[in-house]
Amino acid sequence: VMDMFMPNMDGLAATRALRDEPALRRIPVIAQTAQPSVVSGARELFDAVLAKPCSPDILIRTICDVLGR
């Protein structure tokens, strides 16, 4: 679960770095952000996008869905 606003490197840059590494590019990444528009142009990077606040039930269901693919 990737937060979009972090110090040093934002979630978009961190996810792009994962996707650029052959050994890491298949790791599922779920974006979680209070500002979904931040990922609107980069949704293909993520396996799912959740808006904050997000209930624990939705988070768990989304993780299970992504891992079940």
mmCIF file as Biopython writes it, N, C-alpha, C and O atoms, coordinates in Angstrom:
data_model
#
loop_
_atom_site.group_PDB
_atom_site.id
_atom_site.type_symbol
_atom_site.label_atom_id
_atom_site.label_alt_id
_atom_site.label_comp_id
_atom_site.label_asym_id
_atom_site.label_entity_id
_atom_site.label_seq_id
_atom_site.pdbx_PDB_ins_code
_atom_site.Cartn_x
_atom_site.Cartn_y
_atom_site.Cartn_z
_atom_site.occupancy
_atom_site.B_iso_or_equiv
_atom_site.auth_seq_id
_atom_site.auth_asym_id
_atom_site.pdbx_PDB_model_num
ATOM 1   N N  . VAL A ? 1  ? 0.869   -1.162  0.000   1.0 0.0 1  A 1 
ATOM 2   C CA . VAL A ? 1  ? 0.000   0.000   0.000   1.0 0.0 1  A 1 
ATOM 3   C C  . VAL A ? 1  ? 0.915   1.223   0.000   1.0 0.0 1  A 1 
ATOM 4   O O  . VAL A ? 1  ? 1.708   1.428   0.918   1.0 0.0 1  A 1 
ATOM 5   N N  . MET A ? 2  ? 0.783   2.027   -1.050  1.0 0.0 2  A 1 
ATOM 6   C CA . MET A ? 2  ? 1.683   3.155   -1.265  1.0 0.0 2  A 1 
ATOM 7   C C  . MET A ? 2  ? 0.965   4.474   -0.995  1.0 0.0 2  A 1 
ATOM 8   O O  . MET A ? 2  ? -0.050  4.783   -1.620  1.0 0.0 2  A 1 
ATOM 9   N N  . ASP A ? 3  ? 1.502   5.236   -0.067  1.0 0.0 3  A 1 
ATOM 10  C CA . ASP A ? 3  ? 1.000   6.591   0.156   1.0 0.0 3  A 1 
ATOM 11  C C  . ASP A ? 3  ? 1.578   7.479   -0.940  1.0 0.0 3  A 1 
ATOM 12  O O  . ASP A ? 3  ? 2.707   7.267   -1.381  1.0 0.0 3  A 1 
ATOM 13  N N  . MET A ? 4  ? 0.822   8.456   -1.372  1.0 0.0 4  A 1 
ATOM 14  C CA . MET A ? 4  ? 1.289   9.334   -2.445  1.0 0.0 4  A 1 
ATOM 15  C C  . MET A ? 4  ? 2.144   10.483  -1.941  1.0 0.0 4  A 1 
ATOM 16  O O  . MET A ? 4  ? 2.981   10.991  -2.687  1.0 0.0 4  A 1 
ATOM 17  N N  . PHE A ? 5  ? 1.958   10.904  -0.706  1.0 0.0 5  A 1 
ATOM 18  C CA . PHE A ? 5  ? 2.709   12.049  -0.185  1.0 0.0 5  A 1 
ATOM 19  C C  . PHE A ? 5  ? 3.614   11.594  0.950   1.0 0.0 5  A 1 
ATOM 20  O O  . PHE A ? 5  ? 3.167   11.386  2.078   1.0 0.0 5  A 1 
ATOM 21  N N  . MET A ? 6  ? 4.892   11.445  0.630   1.0 0.0 6  A 1 
ATOM 22  C CA . MET A ? 6  ? 5.901   11.012  1.600   1.0 0.0 6  A 1 
ATOM 23  C C  . MET A ? 6  ? 7.087   11.957  1.479   1.0 0.0 6  A 1 
ATOM 24  O O  . MET A ? 6  ? 7.267   12.605  0.447   1.0 0.0 6  A 1 
ATOM 25  N N  . PRO A ? 7  ? 7.888   12.037  2.518   1.0 0.0 7  A 1 
ATOM 26  C CA . PRO A ? 7  ? 9.098   12.858  2.413   1.0 0.0 7  A 1 
ATOM 27  C C  . PRO A ? 7  ? 10.126  12.185  1.494   1.0 0.0 7  A 1 
ATOM 28  O O  . PRO A ? 7  ? 10.120  10.963  1.350   1.0 0.0 7  A 1 
ATOM 29  N N  . ASN A ? 8  ? 10.967  12.943  0.902   1.0 0.0 8  A 1 
ATOM 30  C CA . ASN A ? 8  ? 12.081  12.479  0.060   1.0 0.0 8  A 1 
ATOM 31  C C  . ASN A ? 8  ? 11.658  11.972  -1.316  1.0 0.0 8  A 1 
ATOM 32  O O  . ASN A ? 8  ? 12.254  12.366  -2.318  1.0 0.0 8  A 1 
ATOM 33  N N  . MET A ? 9  ? 10.640  11.106  -1.391  1.0 0.0 9  A 1 
ATOM 34  C CA . MET A ? 9  ? 10.197  10.564  -2.673  1.0 0.0 9  A 1 
ATOM 35  C C  . MET A ? 9  ? 8.689   10.348  -2.574  1.0 0.0 9  A 1 
ATOM 36  O O  . MET A ? 9  ? 8.209   9.715   -1.634  1.0 0.0 9  A 1 
ATOM 37  N N  . ASP A ? 10 ? 7.950   10.873  -3.537  1.0 0.0 10 A 1 
ATOM 38  C CA . ASP A ? 10 ? 6.496   10.671  -3.465  1.0 0.0 10 A 1 
ATOM 39  C C  . ASP A ? 10 ? 6.125   9.277   -3.974  1.0 0.0 10 A 1 
ATOM 40  O O  . ASP A ? 10 ? 6.963   8.564   -4.527  1.0 0.0 10 A 1 
ATOM 41  N N  . GLY A ? 11 ? 4.881   8.907   -3.785  1.0 0.0 11 A 1 
ATOM 42  C CA . GLY A ? 11 ? 4.424   7.580   -4.145  1.0 0.0 11 A 1 
ATOM 43  C C  . GLY A ? 11 ? 4.515   7.268   -5.628  1.0 0.0 11 A 1 
ATOM 44  O O  . GLY A ? 11 ? 4.775   6.126   -6.008  1.0 0.0 11 A 1 
ATOM 45  N N  . LEU A ? 12 ? 4.305   8.270   -6.466  1.0 0.0 12 A 1 
ATOM 46  C CA . LEU A ? 12 ? 4.453   8.055   -7.909  1.0 0.0 12 A 1 
ATOM 47  C C  . LEU A ? 12 ? 5.893   7.692   -8.259  1.0 0.0 12 A 1 
ATOM 48  O O  . LEU A ? 12 ? 6.135   6.740   -9.000  1.0 0.0 12 A 1 
ATOM 49  N N  . ALA A ? 13 ? 6.835   8.441   -7.731  1.0 0.0 13 A 1 
ATOM 50  C CA . ALA A ? 13 ? 8.248   8.163   -8.015  1.0 0.0 13 A 1 
ATOM 51  C C  . ALA A ? 13 ? 8.670   6.811   -7.445  1.0 0.0 13 A 1 
ATOM 52  O O  . ALA A ? 13 ? 9.414   6.071   -8.090  1.0 0.0 13 A 1 
ATOM 53  N N  . ALA A ? 14 ? 8.204   6.488   -6.252  1.0 0.0 14 A 1 
ATOM 54  C CA . ALA A ? 14 ? 8.550   5.204   -5.636  1.0 0.0 14 A 1 
ATOM 55  C C  . ALA A ? 14 ? 7.983   4.043   -6.455  1.0 0.0 14 A 1 
ATOM 56  O O  . ALA A ? 14 ? 8.656   3.032   -6.654  1.0 0.0 14 A 1 
ATOM 57  N N  . THR A ? 15 ? 6.752   4.190   -6.925  1.0 0.0 15 A 1 
ATOM 58  C CA . THR A ? 15 ? 6.141   3.120   -7.722  1.0 0.0 15 A 1 
ATOM 59  C C  . THR A ? 15 ? 6.830   2.996   -9.069  1.0 0.0 15 A 1 
ATOM 60  O O  . THR A ? 15 ? 7.049   1.886   -9.554  1.0 0.0 15 A 1 
ATOM 61  N N  . ARG A ? 16 ? 7.172   4.117   -9.675  1.0 0.0 16 A 1 
ATOM 62  C CA . ARG A ? 16 ? 7.919   4.057   -10.947 1.0 0.0 16 A 1 
ATOM 63  C C  . ARG A ? 16 ? 9.262   3.353   -10.753 1.0 0.0 16 A 1 
ATOM 64  O O  . ARG A ? 16 ? 9.686   2.578   -11.611 1.0 0.0 16 A 1 
ATOM 65  N N  . ALA A ? 17 ? 9.929   3.619   -9.631  1.0 0.0 17 A 1 
ATOM 66  C CA . ALA A ? 17 ? 11.209  2.955   -9.353  1.0 0.0 17 A 1 
ATOM 67  C C  . ALA A ? 17 ? 11.008  1.445   -9.212  1.0 0.0 17 A 1 
ATOM 68  O O  . ALA A ? 17 ? 11.828  0.666   -9.699  1.0 0.0 17 A 1 
ATOM 69  N N  . LEU A ? 18 ? 9.934   1.029   -8.556  1.0 0.0 18 A 1 
ATOM 70  C CA . LEU A ? 18 ? 9.638   -0.410  -8.453  1.0 0.0 18 A 1 
ATOM 71  C C  . LEU A ? 18 ? 9.381   -1.011  -9.831  1.0 0.0 18 A 1 
ATOM 72  O O  . LEU A ? 18 ? 9.892   -2.084  -10.153 1.0 0.0 18 A 1 
ATOM 73  N N  . ARG A ? 19 ? 8.594   -0.320  -10.631 1.0 0.0 19 A 1 
ATOM 74  C CA . ARG A ? 19 ? 8.234   -0.841  -11.955 1.0 0.0 19 A 1 
ATOM 75  C C  . ARG A ? 19 ? 9.436   -0.884  -12.899 1.0 0.0 19 A 1 
ATOM 76  O O  . ARG A ? 19 ? 9.448   -1.673  -13.843 1.0 0.0 19 A 1 
ATOM 77  N N  . ASP A ? 20 ? 10.438  -0.052  -12.658 1.0 0.0 20 A 1 
ATOM 78  C CA . ASP A ? 20 ? 11.635  -0.037  -13.503 1.0 0.0 20 A 1 
ATOM 79  C C  . ASP A ? 20 ? 12.595  -1.181  -13.202 1.0 0.0 20 A 1 
ATOM 80  O O  . ASP A ? 20 ? 13.455  -1.496  -14.024 1.0 0.0 20 A 1 
ATOM 81  N N  . GLU A ? 21 ? 12.462  -1.801  -12.046 1.0 0.0 21 A 1 
ATOM 82  C CA . GLU A ? 21 ? 13.348  -2.895  -11.647 1.0 0.0 21 A 1 
ATOM 83  C C  . GLU A ? 21 ? 12.726  -4.234  -12.045 1.0 0.0 21 A 1 
ATOM 84  O O  . GLU A ? 21 ? 11.655  -4.580  -11.546 1.0 0.0 21 A 1 
ATOM 85  N N  . PRO A ? 22 ? 13.368  -4.990  -12.927 1.0 0.0 22 A 1 
ATOM 86  C CA . PRO A ? 22 ? 12.784  -6.253  -13.384 1.0 0.0 22 A 1 
ATOM 87  C C  . PRO A ? 22 ? 12.393  -7.199  -12.234 1.0 0.0 22 A 1 
ATOM 88  O O  . PRO A ? 22 ? 11.350  -7.849  -12.300 1.0 0.0 22 A 1 
ATOM 89  N N  . ALA A ? 23 ? 13.206  -7.276  -11.209 1.0 0.0 23 A 1 
ATOM 90  C CA . ALA A ? 23 ? 12.924  -8.193  -10.100 1.0 0.0 23 A 1 
ATOM 91  C C  . ALA A ? 23 ? 11.776  -7.711  -9.213  1.0 0.0 23 A 1 
ATOM 92  O O  . ALA A ? 23 ? 11.224  -8.493  -8.439  1.0 0.0 23 A 1 
ATOM 93  N N  . LEU A ? 24 ? 11.414  -6.438  -9.317  1.0 0.0 24 A 1 
ATOM 94  C CA . LEU A ? 24 ? 10.394  -5.860  -8.435  1.0 0.0 24 A 1 
ATOM 95  C C  . LEU A ? 24 ? 9.116   -5.451  -9.153  1.0 0.0 24 A 1 
ATOM 96  O O  . LEU A ? 24 ? 8.117   -5.162  -8.495  1.0 0.0 24 A 1 
ATOM 97  N N  . ARG A ? 25 ? 9.117   -5.418  -10.473 1.0 0.0 25 A 1 
ATOM 98  C CA . ARG A ? 25 ? 7.997   -4.818  -11.206 1.0 0.0 25 A 1 
ATOM 99  C C  . ARG A ? 25 ? 6.679   -5.544  -11.046 1.0 0.0 25 A 1 
ATOM 100 O O  . ARG A ? 25 ? 5.628   -4.969  -11.328 1.0 0.0 25 A 1 
ATOM 101 N N  . ARG A ? 26 ? 6.704   -6.792  -10.601 1.0 0.0 26 A 1 
ATOM 102 C CA . ARG A ? 26 ? 5.448   -7.532  -10.435 1.0 0.0 26 A 1 
ATOM 103 C C  . ARG A ? 26 ? 4.865   -7.421  -9.030  1.0 0.0 26 A 1 
ATOM 104 O O  . ARG A ? 26 ? 3.825   -8.012  -8.743  1.0 0.0 26 A 1 
ATOM 105 N N  . ILE A ? 27 ? 5.525   -6.670  -8.157  1.0 0.0 27 A 1 
ATOM 106 C CA . ILE A ? 27 ? 4.981   -6.460  -6.812  1.0 0.0 27 A 1 
ATOM 107 C C  . ILE A ? 27 ? 3.708   -5.624  -6.952  1.0 0.0 27 A 1 
ATOM 108 O O  . ILE A ? 27 ? 3.744   -4.542  -7.537  1.0 0.0 27 A 1 
ATOM 109 N N  . PRO A ? 28 ? 2.585   -6.113  -6.423  1.0 0.0 28 A 1 
ATOM 110 C CA . PRO A ? 28 ? 1.356   -5.328  -6.497  1.0 0.0 28 A 1 
ATOM 111 C C  . PRO A ? 28 ? 1.475   -4.039  -5.683  1.0 0.0 28 A 1 
ATOM 112 O O  . PRO A ? 28 ? 2.021   -4.037  -4.580  1.0 0.0 28 A 1 
ATOM 113 N N  . VAL A ? 29 ? 0.961   -2.957  -6.234  1.0 0.0 29 A 1 
ATOM 114 C CA . VAL A ? 29 ? 0.994   -1.671  -5.545  1.0 0.0 29 A 1 
ATOM 115 C C  . VAL A ? 29 ? -0.415  -1.076  -5.543  1.0 0.0 29 A 1 
ATOM 116 O O  . VAL A ? 29 ? -1.038  -0.907  -6.591  1.0 0.0 29 A 1 
ATOM 117 N N  . ILE A ? 30 ? -0.893  -0.769  -4.354  1.0 0.0 30 A 1 
ATOM 118 C CA . ILE A ? 30 ? -2.184  -0.114  -4.179  1.0 0.0 30 A 1 
ATOM 119 C C  . ILE A ? 30 ? -1.903  1.308   -3.725  1.0 0.0 30 A 1 
ATOM 120 O O  . ILE A ? 30 ? -1.300  1.520   -2.673  1.0 0.0 30 A 1 
ATOM 121 N N  . ALA A ? 31 ? -2.337  2.279   -4.513  1.0 0.0 31 A 1 
ATOM 122 C CA . ALA A ? 31 ? -2.168  3.686   -4.133  1.0 0.0 31 A 1 
ATOM 123 C C  . ALA A ? 31 ? -3.249  4.047   -3.124  1.0 0.0 31 A 1 
ATOM 124 O O  . ALA A ? 31 ? -4.414  3.684   -3.284  1.0 0.0 31 A 1 
ATOM 125 N N  . GLN A ? 32 ? -2.847  4.763   -2.089  1.0 0.0 32 A 1 
ATOM 126 C CA . GLN A ? 32 ? -3.815  5.276   -1.123  1.0 0.0 32 A 1 
ATOM 127 C C  . GLN A ? 32 ? -3.526  6.758   -0.924  1.0 0.0 32 A 1 
ATOM 128 O O  . GLN A ? 32 ? -2.424  7.146   -0.536  1.0 0.0 32 A 1 
ATOM 129 N N  . THR A ? 33 ? -4.539  7.577   -1.199  1.0 0.0 33 A 1 
ATOM 130 C CA . THR A ? 33 ? -4.324  9.013   -1.173  1.0 0.0 33 A 1 
ATOM 131 C C  . THR A ? 33 ? -5.603  9.780   -0.848  1.0 0.0 33 A 1 
ATOM 132 O O  . THR A ? 33 ? -6.710  9.338   -1.155  1.0 0.0 33 A 1 
ATOM 133 N N  . ALA A ? 34 ? -5.424  10.911  -0.232  1.0 0.0 34 A 1 
ATOM 134 C CA . ALA A ? 34 ? -6.554  11.804  0.040   1.0 0.0 34 A 1 
ATOM 135 C C  . ALA A ? 34 ? -6.886  12.634  -1.201  1.0 0.0 34 A 1 
ATOM 136 O O  . ALA A ? 34 ? -7.925  13.291  -1.259  1.0 0.0 34 A 1 
ATOM 137 N N  . GLN A ? 35 ? -6.003  12.597  -2.178  1.0 0.0 35 A 1 
ATOM 138 C CA . GLN A ? 35 ? -6.202  13.365  -3.407  1.0 0.0 35 A 1 
ATOM 139 C C  . GLN A ? 35 ? -6.072  12.440  -4.625  1.0 0.0 35 A 1 
ATOM 140 O O  . GLN A ? 35 ? -5.023  12.415  -5.268  1.0 0.0 35 A 1 
ATOM 141 N N  . PRO A ? 36 ? -7.128  11.680  -4.945  1.0 0.0 36 A 1 
ATOM 142 C CA . PRO A ? 36 ? -7.059  10.727  -6.061  1.0 0.0 36 A 1 
ATOM 143 C C  . PRO A ? 36 ? -6.661  11.355  -7.398  1.0 0.0 36 A 1 
ATOM 144 O O  . PRO A ? 36 ? -6.147  10.657  -8.273  1.0 0.0 36 A 1 
ATOM 145 N N  . SER A ? 37 ? -6.887  12.646  -7.568  1.0 0.0 37 A 1 
ATOM 146 C CA . SER A ? 37 ? -6.496  13.289  -8.822  1.0 0.0 37 A 1 
ATOM 147 C C  . SER A ? 37 ? -4.983  13.231  -9.045  1.0 0.0 37 A 1 
ATOM 148 O O  . SER A ? 37 ? -4.518  13.355  -10.178 1.0 0.0 37 A 1 
ATOM 149 N N  . VAL A ? 38 ? -4.223  13.046  -7.979  1.0 0.0 38 A 1 
ATOM 150 C CA . VAL A ? 38 ? -2.760  12.956  -8.081  1.0 0.0 38 A 1 
ATOM 151 C C  . VAL A ? 38 ? -2.347  11.772  -8.948  1.0 0.0 38 A 1 
ATOM 152 O O  . VAL A ? 38 ? -1.335  11.842  -9.644  1.0 0.0 38 A 1 
ATOM 153 N N  . VAL A ? 39 ? -3.114  10.692  -8.915  1.0 0.0 39 A 1 
ATOM 154 C CA . VAL A ? 39 ? -2.749  9.498   -9.679  1.0 0.0 39 A 1 
ATOM 155 C C  . VAL A ? 39 ? -3.552  9.349   -10.967 1.0 0.0 39 A 1 
ATOM 156 O O  . VAL A ? 39 ? -3.399  8.357   -11.680 1.0 0.0 39 A 1 
ATOM 157 N N  . SER A ? 40 ? -4.403  10.320  -11.270 1.0 0.0 40 A 1 
ATOM 158 C CA . SER A ? 40 ? -5.291  10.181  -12.429 1.0 0.0 40 A 1 
ATOM 159 C C  . SER A ? 40 ? -4.538  9.943   -13.738 1.0 0.0 40 A 1 
ATOM 160 O O  . SER A ? 40 ? -5.017  9.196   -14.591 1.0 0.0 40 A 1 
ATOM 161 N N  . GLY A ? 41 ? -3.401  10.545  -13.908 1.0 0.0 41 A 1 
ATOM 162 C CA . GLY A ? 41 ? -2.632  10.358  -15.134 1.0 0.0 41 A 1 
ATOM 163 C C  . GLY A ? 41 ? -1.675  9.191   -15.092 1.0 0.0 41 A 1 
ATOM 164 O O  . GLY A ? 41 ? -0.962  8.937   -16.063 1.0 0.0 41 A 1 
ATOM 165 N N  . ALA A ? 42 ? -1.647  8.469   -13.970 1.0 0.0 42 A 1 
ATOM 166 C CA . ALA A ? 42 ? -0.700  7.364   -13.819 1.0 0.0 42 A 1 
ATOM 167 C C  . ALA A ? 42 ? -1.366  6.116   -13.243 1.0 0.0 42 A 1 
ATOM 168 O O  . ALA A ? 42 ? -0.700  5.289   -12.621 1.0 0.0 42 A 1 
ATOM 169 N N  . ARG A ? 43 ? -2.659  5.978   -13.442 1.0 0.0 43 A 1 
ATOM 170 C CA . ARG A ? 43 ? -3.381  4.828   -12.875 1.0 0.0 43 A 1 
ATOM 171 C C  . ARG A ? 43 ? -2.819  3.487   -13.343 1.0 0.0 43 A 1 
ATOM 172 O O  . ARG A ? 43 ? -2.925  2.491   -12.627 1.0 0.0 43 A 1 
ATOM 173 N N  . GLU A ? 44 ? -2.233  3.450   -14.519 1.0 0.0 44 A 1 
ATOM 174 C CA . GLU A ? 44 ? -1.696  2.186   -15.027 1.0 0.0 44 A 1 
ATOM 175 C C  . GLU A ? 44 ? -0.537  1.662   -14.189 1.0 0.0 44 A 1 
ATOM 176 O O  . GLU A ? 44 ? -0.199  0.481   -14.267 1.0 0.0 44 A 1 
ATOM 177 N N  . LEU A ? 45 ? 0.071   2.526   -13.393 1.0 0.0 45 A 1 
ATOM 178 C CA . LEU A ? 45 ? 1.149   2.094   -12.507 1.0 0.0 45 A 1 
ATOM 179 C C  . LEU A ? 45 ? 0.646   1.252   -11.340 1.0 0.0 45 A 1 
ATOM 180 O O  . LEU A ? 45 ? 1.398   0.460   -10.771 1.0 0.0 45 A 1 
ATOM 181 N N  . PHE A ? 46 ? -0.612  1.422   -10.990 1.0 0.0 46 A 1 
ATOM 182 C CA . PHE A ? 46 ? -1.144  0.833   -9.761  1.0 0.0 46 A 1 
ATOM 183 C C  . PHE A ? 46 ? -2.123  -0.295  -10.044 1.0 0.0 46 A 1 
ATOM 184 O O  . PHE A ? 46 ? -2.830  -0.293  -11.052 1.0 0.0 46 A 1 
ATOM 185 N N  . ASP A ? 47 ? -2.145  -1.249  -9.139  1.0 0.0 47 A 1 
ATOM 186 C CA . ASP A ? 47 ? -3.093  -2.350  -9.243  1.0 0.0 47 A 1 
ATOM 187 C C  . ASP A ? 47 ? -4.467  -1.937  -8.727  1.0 0.0 47 A 1 
ATOM 188 O O  . ASP A ? 47 ? -5.478  -2.536  -9.093  1.0 0.0 47 A 1 
ATOM 189 N N  . ALA A ? 48 ? -4.500  -0.925  -7.887  1.0 0.0 48 A 1 
ATOM 190 C CA . ALA A ? 48 ? -5.750  -0.356  -7.379  1.0 0.0 48 A 1 
ATOM 191 C C  . ALA A ? 48 ? -5.438  1.008   -6.791  1.0 0.0 48 A 1 
ATOM 192 O O  . ALA A ? 48 ? -4.294  1.310   -6.453  1.0 0.0 48 A 1 
ATOM 193 N N  . VAL A ? 49 ? -6.487  1.837   -6.674  1.0 0.0 49 A 1 
ATOM 194 C CA . VAL A ? 49 ? -6.352  3.162   -6.059  1.0 0.0 49 A 1 
ATOM 195 C C  . VAL A ? 49 ? -7.469  3.321   -5.050  1.0 0.0 49 A 1 
ATOM 196 O O  . VAL A ? 49 ? -8.641  3.127   -5.373  1.0 0.0 49 A 1 
ATOM 197 N N  . LEU A ? 50 ? -7.107  3.675   -3.824  1.0 0.0 50 A 1 
ATOM 198 C CA . LEU A ? 50 ? -8.075  3.902   -2.753  1.0 0.0 50 A 1 
ATOM 199 C C  . LEU A ? 50 ? -7.995  5.342   -2.284  1.0 0.0 50 A 1 
ATOM 200 O O  . LEU A ? 50 ? -6.909  5.904   -2.133  1.0 0.0 50 A 1 
ATOM 201 N N  . ALA A ? 51 ? -9.148  5.925   -2.057  1.0 0.0 51 A 1 
ATOM 202 C CA . ALA A ? 51 ? -9.208  7.282   -1.524  1.0 0.0 51 A 1 
ATOM 203 C C  . ALA A ? 51 ? -9.226  7.223   -0.007  1.0 0.0 51 A 1 
ATOM 204 O O  . ALA A ? 51 ? -9.889  6.371   0.584   1.0 0.0 51 A 1 
ATOM 205 N N  . LYS A ? 52 ? -8.494  8.135   0.618   1.0 0.0 52 A 1 
ATOM 206 C CA . LYS A ? 52 ? -8.536  8.271   2.074   1.0 0.0 52 A 1 
ATOM 207 C C  . LYS A ? 52 ? -9.670  9.206   2.435   1.0 0.0 52 A 1 
ATOM 208 O O  . LYS A ? 52 ? -9.934  10.136  1.672   1.0 0.0 52 A 1 
ATOM 209 N N  . PRO A ? 53 ? -10.341 9.021   3.525   1.0 0.0 53 A 1 
ATOM 210 C CA . PRO A ? 53 ? -10.184 7.882   4.431   1.0 0.0 53 A 1 
ATOM 211 C C  . PRO A ? 53 ? -10.803 6.638   3.808   1.0 0.0 53 A 1 
ATOM 212 O O  . PRO A ? 53 ? -11.739 6.721   3.014   1.0 0.0 53 A 1 
ATOM 213 N N  . CYS A ? 54 ? -10.272 5.506   4.178   1.0 0.0 54 A 1 
ATOM 214 C CA . CYS A ? 54 ? -10.711 4.226   3.648   1.0 0.0 54 A 1 
ATOM 215 C C  . CYS A ? 54 ? -10.994 3.311   4.828   1.0 0.0 54 A 1 
ATOM 216 O O  . CYS A ? 54 ? -10.179 3.202   5.744   1.0 0.0 54 A 1 
ATOM 217 N N  . SER A ? 55 ? -12.134 2.660   4.808   1.0 0.0 55 A 1 
ATOM 218 C CA . SER A ? 55 ? -12.455 1.763   5.916   1.0 0.0 55 A 1 
ATOM 219 C C  . SER A ? 55 ? -11.538 0.543   5.877   1.0 0.0 55 A 1 
ATOM 220 O O  . SER A ? 55 ? -11.087 0.137   4.806   1.0 0.0 55 A 1 
ATOM 221 N N  . PRO A ? 56 ? -11.266 -0.034  7.028   1.0 0.0 56 A 1 
ATOM 222 C CA . PRO A ? 56 ? -10.430 -1.243  7.065   1.0 0.0 56 A 1 
ATOM 223 C C  . PRO A ? 56 ? -11.009 -2.367  6.200   1.0 0.0 56 A 1 
ATOM 224 O O  . PRO A ? 56 ? -10.255 -3.119  5.583   1.0 0.0 56 A 1 
ATOM 225 N N  . ASP A ? 57 ? -12.341 -2.487  6.148   1.0 0.0 57 A 1 
ATOM 226 C CA . ASP A ? 57 ? -12.962 -3.533  5.332   1.0 0.0 57 A 1 
ATOM 227 C C  . ASP A ? 57 ? -12.638 -3.357  3.847   1.0 0.0 57 A 1 
ATOM 228 O O  . ASP A ? 57 ? -12.319 -4.325  3.155   1.0 0.0 57 A 1 
ATOM 229 N N  . ILE A ? 58 ? -12.720 -2.139  3.374   1.0 0.0 58 A 1 
ATOM 230 C CA . ILE A ? 58 ? -12.419 -1.883  1.961   1.0 0.0 58 A 1 
ATOM 231 C C  . ILE A ? 58 ? -10.944 -2.116  1.677   1.0 0.0 58 A 1 
ATOM 232 O O  . ILE A ? 58 ? -10.597 -2.687  0.643   1.0 0.0 58 A 1 
ATOM 233 N N  . LEU A ? 59 ? -10.079 -1.685  2.574   1.0 0.0 59 A 1 
ATOM 234 C CA . LEU A ? 59 ? -8.642  -1.902  2.396   1.0 0.0 59 A 1 
ATOM 235 C C  . LEU A ? 59 ? -8.336  -3.395  2.322   1.0 0.0 59 A 1 
ATOM 236 O O  . LEU A ? 59 ? -7.629  -3.840  1.418   1.0 0.0 59 A 1 
ATOM 237 N N  . ILE A ? 60 ? -8.861  -4.161  3.259   1.0 0.0 60 A 1 
ATOM 238 C CA . ILE A ? 60 ? -8.602  -5.604  3.277   1.0 0.0 60 A 1 
ATOM 239 C C  . ILE A ? 60 ? -9.169  -6.278  2.032   1.0 0.0 60 A 1 
ATOM 240 O O  . ILE A ? 60 ? -8.506  -7.122  1.430   1.0 0.0 60 A 1 
ATOM 241 N N  . ARG A ? 61 ? -10.387 -5.912  1.642   1.0 0.0 61 A 1 
ATOM 242 C CA . ARG A ? 61 ? -11.003 -6.491  0.438   1.0 0.0 61 A 1 
ATOM 243 C C  . ARG A ? 61 ? -10.172 -6.168  -0.805  1.0 0.0 61 A 1 
ATOM 244 O O  . ARG A ? 61 ? -9.980  -7.027  -1.665  1.0 0.0 61 A 1 
ATOM 245 N N  . THR A ? 62 ? -9.681  -4.937  -0.897  1.0 0.0 62 A 1 
ATOM 246 C CA . THR A ? 62 ? -8.882  -4.528  -2.048  1.0 0.0 62 A 1 
ATOM 247 C C  . THR A ? 62 ? -7.568  -5.297  -2.085  1.0 0.0 62 A 1 
ATOM 248 O O  . THR A ? 62 ? -7.153  -5.761  -3.147  1.0 0.0 62 A 1 
ATOM 249 N N  . ILE A ? 63 ? -6.914  -5.438  -0.950  1.0 0.0 63 A 1 
ATOM 250 C CA . ILE A ? 63 ? -5.665  -6.215  -0.885  1.0 0.0 63 A 1 
ATOM 251 C C  . ILE A ? 63 ? -5.921  -7.652  -1.320  1.0 0.0 63 A 1 
ATOM 252 O O  . ILE A ? 63 ? -5.159  -8.206  -2.113  1.0 0.0 63 A 1 
ATOM 253 N N  . CYS A ? 64 ? -6.981  -8.254  -0.809  1.0 0.0 64 A 1 
ATOM 254 C CA . CYS A ? 64 ? -7.306  -9.634  -1.195  1.0 0.0 64 A 1 
ATOM 255 C C  . CYS A ? 64 ? -7.595  -9.739  -2.683  1.0 0.0 64 A 1 
ATOM 256 O O  . CYS A ? 64 ? -7.151  -10.687 -3.329  1.0 0.0 64 A 1 
ATOM 257 N N  . ASP A ? 65 ? -8.328  -8.787  -3.235  1.0 0.0 65 A 1 
ATOM 258 C CA . ASP A ? 65 ? -8.629  -8.794  -4.670  1.0 0.0 65 A 1 
ATOM 259 C C  . ASP A ? 65 ? -7.352  -8.698  -5.492  1.0 0.0 65 A 1 
ATOM 260 O O  . ASP A ? 65 ? -7.174  -9.443  -6.456  1.0 0.0 65 A 1 
ATOM 261 N N  . VAL A ? 66 ? -6.475  -7.795  -5.118  1.0 0.0 66 A 1 
ATOM 262 C CA . VAL A ? 66 ? -5.234  -7.605  -5.874  1.0 0.0 66 A 1 
ATOM 263 C C  . VAL A ? 66 ? -4.347  -8.832  -5.769  1.0 0.0 66 A 1 
ATOM 264 O O  . VAL A ? 66 ? -3.763  -9.256  -6.767  1.0 0.0 66 A 1 
ATOM 265 N N  . LEU A ? 67 ? -4.234  -9.404  -4.596  1.0 0.0 67 A 1 
ATOM 266 C CA . LEU A ? 67 ? -3.385  -10.585 -4.423  1.0 0.0 67 A 1 
ATOM 267 C C  . LEU A ? 67 ? -3.978  -11.823 -5.077  1.0 0.0 67 A 1 
ATOM 268 O O  . LEU A ? 67 ? -3.257  -12.760 -5.419  1.0 0.0 67 A 1 
ATOM 269 N N  . GLY A ? 68 ? -5.303  -11.821 -5.249  1.0 0.0 68 A 1 
ATOM 270 C CA . GLY A ? 68 ? -5.951  -12.966 -5.880  1.0 0.0 68 A 1 
ATOM 271 C C  . GLY A ? 68 ? -5.860  -12.989 -7.385  1.0 0.0 68 A 1 
ATOM 272 O O  . GLY A ? 68 ? -6.215  -13.991 -8.006  1.0 0.0 68 A 1 
ATOM 273 N N  . ARG A ? 69 ? -5.389  -11.904 -7.997  1.0 0.0 69 A 1 
ATOM 274 C CA . ARG A ? 69 ? -5.291  -11.826 -9.463  1.0 0.0 69 A 1 
ATOM 275 C C  . ARG A ? 69 ? -4.206  -12.720 -9.989  1.0 0.0 69 A 1 
ATOM 276 O O  . ARG A ? 69 ? -3.987  -12.778 -11.199 1.0 0.0 69 A 1 
#
